[in-house]
Amino acid sequence: MLVVPQPGFLVDTSVHDGHAFVQLWGELDCASVQIADLELALVADADWLTIDLRGLAFMDAAGLHLLLRAREHFPALRVVRGRPSVHRLFELTDLVRRFDFIDGFELAA
């Protein structure tokens, strides 16, 4: 599968003791969701997953669908709440209760 990098979209993935952390920046939409999906596939064996949405300026239904698929694969999924405009998508679709939202996290050094 050919994945074309999307200007303005970045993903940083790390794994510590079975806990995967995926941080997203830019716009998570139909043009960039494939990149994020590949990153999630890299951490498929992790016991826990935290996805950080704080760096997103925009997310559309494709991004929401990606998170729903992650929710199915990772029962221990936490989502760091994004900007109000990004979080509003969860509220508008009545999916806010399907995710365990947290307000932030810091990786231990």
PyMOL commands that place a pseudoatom at each C-alpha (Angstrom):
pseudoatom trace, name=CA, resn=MET, resi=1, chain=A, elem=C, hetatm=0, pos=[0.000, 0.000, 0.000]
pseudoatom trace, name=CA, resn=LEU, resi=2, chain=A, elem=C, hetatm=0, pos=[1.425, 3.359, -1.052]
pseudoatom trace, name=CA, resn=VAL, resi=3, chain=A, elem=C, hetatm=0, pos=[1.247, 6.022, 1.649]
pseudoatom trace, name=CA, resn=VAL, resi=4, chain=A, elem=C, hetatm=0, pos=[1.922, 9.577, 0.566]
pseudoatom trace, name=CA, resn=PRO, resi=5, chain=A, elem=C, hetatm=0, pos=[3.077, 11.895, 3.354]
pseudoatom trace, name=CA, resn=GLN, resi=6, chain=A, elem=C, hetatm=0, pos=[0.614, 14.696, 3.966]
pseudoatom trace, name=CA, resn=PRO, resi=7, chain=A, elem=C, hetatm=0, pos=[1.984, 18.203, 4.483]
pseudoatom trace, name=CA, resn=GLY, resi=8, chain=A, elem=C, hetatm=0, pos=[0.932, 19.516, 7.854]
pseudoatom trace, name=CA, resn=PHE, resi=9, chain=A, elem=C, hetatm=0, pos=[0.182, 16.109, 9.394]
pseudoatom trace, name=CA, resn=LEU, resi=10, chain=A, elem=C, hetatm=0, pos=[2.549, 14.406, 11.816]
pseudoatom trace, name=CA, resn=VAL, resi=11, chain=A, elem=C, hetatm=0, pos=[2.369, 11.264, 13.947]
pseudoatom trace, name=CA, resn=ASP, resi=12, chain=A, elem=C, hetatm=0, pos=[4.728, 10.374, 16.787]
pseudoatom trace, name=CA, resn=THR, resi=13, chain=A, elem=C, hetatm=0, pos=[4.489, 6.846, 18.165]
pseudoatom trace, name=CA, resn=SER, resi=14, chain=A, elem=C, hetatm=0, pos=[6.298, 5.334, 21.111]
pseudoatom trace, name=CA, resn=VAL, resi=15, chain=A, elem=C, hetatm=0, pos=[5.906, 2.210, 23.248]
pseudoatom trace, name=CA, resn=HIS, resi=16, chain=A, elem=C, hetatm=0, pos=[6.923, 1.933, 26.918]
pseudoatom trace, name=CA, resn=ASP, resi=17, chain=A, elem=C, hetatm=0, pos=[6.328, -1.276, 28.894]
pseudoatom trace, name=CA, resn=GLY, resi=18, chain=A, elem=C, hetatm=0, pos=[3.437, -2.424, 26.712]
pseudoatom trace, name=CA, resn=HIS, resi=19, chain=A, elem=C, hetatm=0, pos=[1.770, 0.988, 26.628]
pseudoatom trace, name=CA, resn=ALA, resi=20, chain=A, elem=C, hetatm=0, pos=[1.681, 2.668, 23.212]
pseudoatom trace, name=CA, resn=PHE, resi=21, chain=A, elem=C, hetatm=0, pos=[1.435, 6.445, 22.874]
pseudoatom trace, name=CA, resn=VAL, resi=22, chain=A, elem=C, hetatm=0, pos=[0.336, 7.983, 19.574]
pseudoatom trace, name=CA, resn=GLN, resi=23, chain=A, elem=C, hetatm=0, pos=[0.427, 11.760, 19.257]
pseudoatom trace, name=CA, resn=LEU, resi=24, chain=A, elem=C, hetatm=0, pos=[-1.226, 13.423, 16.273]
pseudoatom trace, name=CA, resn=TRP, resi=25, chain=A, elem=C, hetatm=0, pos=[-0.639, 16.913, 14.869]
pseudoatom trace, name=CA, resn=GLY, resi=26, chain=A, elem=C, hetatm=0, pos=[-2.308, 18.791, 12.038]
pseudoatom trace, name=CA, resn=GLU, resi=27, chain=A, elem=C, hetatm=0, pos=[-5.429, 17.605, 10.256]
pseudoatom trace, name=CA, resn=LEU, resi=28, chain=A, elem=C, hetatm=0, pos=[-6.727, 14.053, 10.644]
pseudoatom trace, name=CA, resn=ASP, resi=29, chain=A, elem=C, hetatm=0, pos=[-8.936, 13.631, 7.620]
pseudoatom trace, name=CA, resn=CYS, resi=30, chain=A, elem=C, hetatm=0, pos=[-9.459, 11.398, 4.597]
pseudoatom trace, name=CA, resn=ALA, resi=31, chain=A, elem=C, hetatm=0, pos=[-6.093, 12.529, 3.188]
pseudoatom trace, name=CA, resn=SER, resi=32, chain=A, elem=C, hetatm=0, pos=[-4.056, 11.682, 6.305]
pseudoatom trace, name=CA, resn=VAL, resi=33, chain=A, elem=C, hetatm=0, pos=[-5.964, 8.900, 8.045]
pseudoatom trace, name=CA, resn=GLN, resi=34, chain=A, elem=C, hetatm=0, pos=[-4.029, 6.203, 6.182]
pseudoatom trace, name=CA, resn=ILE, resi=35, chain=A, elem=C, hetatm=0, pos=[-0.781, 7.409, 7.756]
pseudoatom trace, name=CA, resn=ALA, resi=36, chain=A, elem=C, hetatm=0, pos=[-2.293, 7.291, 11.248]
pseudoatom trace, name=CA, resn=ASP, resi=37, chain=A, elem=C, hetatm=0, pos=[-3.748, 3.854, 10.532]
pseudoatom trace, name=CA, resn=LEU, resi=38, chain=A, elem=C, hetatm=0, pos=[-0.301, 2.512, 9.601]
pseudoatom trace, name=CA, resn=GLU, resi=39, chain=A, elem=C, hetatm=0, pos=[1.141, 3.904, 12.844]
pseudoatom trace, name=CA, resn=LEU, resi=40, chain=A, elem=C, hetatm=0, pos=[-1.594, 2.167, 14.852]
pseudoatom trace, name=CA, resn=ALA, resi=41, chain=A, elem=C, hetatm=0, pos=[-0.786, -1.092, 13.059]
pseudoatom trace, name=CA, resn=LEU, resi=42, chain=A, elem=C, hetatm=0, pos=[2.803, -0.773, 14.306]
pseudoatom trace, name=CA, resn=VAL, resi=43, chain=A, elem=C, hetatm=0, pos=[1.605, -0.866, 17.934]
pseudoatom trace, name=CA, resn=ALA, resi=44, chain=A, elem=C, hetatm=0, pos=[-1.087, -3.527, 17.482]
pseudoatom trace, name=CA, resn=ASP, resi=45, chain=A, elem=C, hetatm=0, pos=[0.562, -5.773, 20.092]
pseudoatom trace, name=CA, resn=ALA, resi=46, chain=A, elem=C, hetatm=0, pos=[0.507, -3.159, 22.855]
pseudoatom trace, name=CA, resn=ASP, resi=47, chain=A, elem=C, hetatm=0, pos=[-1.616, -3.847, 25.927]
pseudoatom trace, name=CA, resn=TRP, resi=48, chain=A, elem=C, hetatm=0, pos=[-2.649, -0.202, 26.333]
pseudoatom trace, name=CA, resn=LEU, resi=49, chain=A, elem=C, hetatm=0, pos=[-3.014, 2.649, 23.872]
pseudoatom trace, name=CA, resn=THR, resi=50, chain=A, elem=C, hetatm=0, pos=[-3.189, 6.384, 24.474]
pseudoatom trace, name=CA, resn=ILE, resi=51, chain=A, elem=C, hetatm=0, pos=[-4.005, 8.599, 21.488]
pseudoatom trace, name=CA, resn=ASP, resi=52, chain=A, elem=C, hetatm=0, pos=[-3.272, 12.284, 21.989]
pseudoatom trace, name=CA, resn=LEU, resi=53, chain=A, elem=C, hetatm=0, pos=[-5.541, 14.605, 19.989]
pseudoatom trace, name=CA, resn=ARG, resi=54, chain=A, elem=C, hetatm=0, pos=[-4.254, 17.887, 21.463]
pseudoatom trace, name=CA, resn=GLY, resi=55, chain=A, elem=C, hetatm=0, pos=[-2.163, 18.669, 18.380]
pseudoatom trace, name=CA, resn=LEU, resi=56, chain=A, elem=C, hetatm=0, pos=[-5.022, 18.315, 15.908]
pseudoatom trace, name=CA, resn=ALA, resi=57, chain=A, elem=C, hetatm=0, pos=[-6.406, 21.467, 14.339]
pseudoatom trace, name=CA, resn=PHE, resi=58, chain=A, elem=C, hetatm=0, pos=[-9.111, 19.489, 12.516]
pseudoatom trace, name=CA, resn=MET, resi=59, chain=A, elem=C, hetatm=0, pos=[-10.623, 16.013, 12.400]
pseudoatom trace, name=CA, resn=ASP, resi=60, chain=A, elem=C, hetatm=0, pos=[-13.355, 14.739, 10.099]
pseudoatom trace, name=CA, resn=ALA, resi=61, chain=A, elem=C, hetatm=0, pos=[-15.438, 11.555, 9.961]
pseudoatom trace, name=CA, resn=ALA, resi=62, chain=A, elem=C, hetatm=0, pos=[-12.487, 9.557, 8.583]
pseudoatom trace, name=CA, resn=GLY, resi=63, chain=A, elem=C, hetatm=0, pos=[-10.510, 10.388, 11.728]
pseudoatom trace, name=CA, resn=LEU, resi=64, chain=A, elem=C, hetatm=0, pos=[-13.451, 9.495, 13.913]
pseudoatom trace, name=CA, resn=HIS, resi=65, chain=A, elem=C, hetatm=0, pos=[-13.799, 6.164, 12.115]
pseudoatom trace, name=CA, resn=LEU, resi=66, chain=A, elem=C, hetatm=0, pos=[-10.106, 5.457, 12.716]
pseudoatom trace, name=CA, resn=LEU, resi=67, chain=A, elem=C, hetatm=0, pos=[-10.607, 6.039, 16.444]
pseudoatom trace, name=CA, resn=LEU, resi=68, chain=A, elem=C, hetatm=0, pos=[-13.658, 3.789, 16.497]
pseudoatom trace, name=CA, resn=ARG, resi=69, chain=A, elem=C, hetatm=0, pos=[-11.619, 0.984, 14.900]
pseudoatom trace, name=CA, resn=ALA, resi=70, chain=A, elem=C, hetatm=0, pos=[-8.864, 1.576, 17.446]
pseudoatom trace, name=CA, resn=ARG, resi=71, chain=A, elem=C, hetatm=0, pos=[-11.494, 1.344, 20.196]
pseudoatom trace, name=CA, resn=GLU, resi=72, chain=A, elem=C, hetatm=0, pos=[-12.507, -2.098, 18.927]
pseudoatom trace, name=CA, resn=HIS, resi=73, chain=A, elem=C, hetatm=0, pos=[-8.910, -3.347, 18.799]
pseudoatom trace, name=CA, resn=PHE, resi=74, chain=A, elem=C, hetatm=0, pos=[-7.686, -1.785, 22.059]
pseudoatom trace, name=CA, resn=PRO, resi=75, chain=A, elem=C, hetatm=0, pos=[-10.130, -2.291, 24.943]
pseudoatom trace, name=CA, resn=ALA, resi=76, chain=A, elem=C, hetatm=0, pos=[-7.667, -0.314, 27.092]
pseudoatom trace, name=CA, resn=LEU, resi=77, chain=A, elem=C, hetatm=0, pos=[-7.768, 2.825, 24.956]
pseudoatom trace, name=CA, resn=ARG, resi=78, chain=A, elem=C, hetatm=0, pos=[-7.464, 6.319, 26.381]
pseudoatom trace, name=CA, resn=VAL, resi=79, chain=A, elem=C, hetatm=0, pos=[-7.891, 9.458, 24.309]
pseudoatom trace, name=CA, resn=VAL, resi=80, chain=A, elem=C, hetatm=0, pos=[-6.333, 12.751, 25.318]
pseudoatom trace, name=CA, resn=ARG, resi=81, chain=A, elem=C, hetatm=0, pos=[-9.041, 15.315, 24.729]
pseudoatom trace, name=CA, resn=GLY, resi=82, chain=A, elem=C, hetatm=0, pos=[-8.347, 17.625, 21.784]
pseudoatom trace, name=CA, resn=ARG, resi=83, chain=A, elem=C, hetatm=0, pos=[-9.344, 21.199, 21.100]
pseudoatom trace, name=CA, resn=PRO, resi=84, chain=A, elem=C, hetatm=0, pos=[-13.014, 22.069, 21.563]
pseudoatom trace, name=CA, resn=SER, resi=85, chain=A, elem=C, hetatm=0, pos=[-13.543, 22.036, 17.783]
pseudoatom trace, name=CA, resn=VAL, resi=86, chain=A, elem=C, hetatm=0, pos=[-12.143, 18.480, 17.559]
pseudoatom trace, name=CA, resn=HIS, resi=87, chain=A, elem=C, hetatm=0, pos=[-13.954, 17.224, 20.663]
pseudoatom trace, name=CA, resn=ARG, resi=88, chain=A, elem=C, hetatm=0, pos=[-17.219, 18.644, 19.321]
pseudoatom trace, name=CA, resn=LEU, resi=89, chain=A, elem=C, hetatm=0, pos=[-17.240, 15.930, 16.628]
pseudoatom trace, name=CA, resn=PHE, resi=90, chain=A, elem=C, hetatm=0, pos=[-17.552, 13.279, 19.357]
pseudoatom trace, name=CA, resn=GLU, resi=91, chain=A, elem=C, hetatm=0, pos=[-20.404, 15.216, 20.935]
pseudoatom trace, name=CA, resn=LEU, resi=92, chain=A, elem=C, hetatm=0, pos=[-22.263, 15.821, 17.659]
pseudoatom trace, name=CA, resn=THR, resi=93, chain=A, elem=C, hetatm=0, pos=[-22.123, 12.118, 16.783]
pseudoatom trace, name=CA, resn=ASP, resi=94, chain=A, elem=C, hetatm=0, pos=[-23.056, 11.068, 20.339]
pseudoatom trace, name=CA, resn=LEU, resi=95, chain=A, elem=C, hetatm=0, pos=[-19.874, 8.992, 20.579]
pseudoatom trace, name=CA, resn=VAL, resi=96, chain=A, elem=C, hetatm=0, pos=[-18.369, 10.860, 23.501]
pseudoatom trace, name=CA, resn=ARG, resi=97, chain=A, elem=C, hetatm=0, pos=[-19.433, 8.065, 25.881]
pseudoatom trace, name=CA, resn=ARG, resi=98, chain=A, elem=C, hetatm=0, pos=[-17.654, 5.391, 23.797]
pseudoatom trace, name=CA, resn=PHE, resi=99, chain=A, elem=C, hetatm=0, pos=[-14.213, 6.713, 24.706]
pseudoatom trace, name=CA, resn=ASP, resi=100, chain=A, elem=C, hetatm=0, pos=[-12.238, 7.168, 27.900]
pseudoatom trace, name=CA, resn=PHE, resi=101, chain=A, elem=C, hetatm=0, pos=[-11.146, 10.807, 27.602]
pseudoatom trace, name=CA, resn=ILE, resi=102, chain=A, elem=C, hetatm=0, pos=[-8.372, 12.232, 29.731]
pseudoatom trace, name=CA, resn=ASP, resi=103, chain=A, elem=C, hetatm=0, pos=[-7.141, 15.800, 29.851]
pseudoatom trace, name=CA, resn=GLY, resi=104, chain=A, elem=C, hetatm=0, pos=[-3.459, 15.067, 29.328]
pseudoatom trace, name=CA, resn=PHE, resi=105, chain=A, elem=C, hetatm=0, pos=[-0.458, 12.918, 30.040]
pseudoatom trace, name=CA, resn=GLU, resi=106, chain=A, elem=C, hetatm=0, pos=[3.280, 13.222, 30.220]
pseudoatom trace, name=CA, resn=LEU, resi=107, chain=A, elem=C, hetatm=0, pos=[5.745, 10.504, 29.322]
pseudoatom trace, name=CA, resn=ALA, resi=108, chain=A, elem=C, hetatm=0, pos=[8.104, 9.695, 32.172]
pseudoatom trace, name=CA, resn=ALA, resi=109, chain=A, elem=C, hetatm=0, pos=[11.736, 10.388, 31.362]
for i in range(1, 109): cmd.bond("trace and resi %d" % i, "trace and resi %d" % (i + 1))
show_as sticks, trace
zoom trace
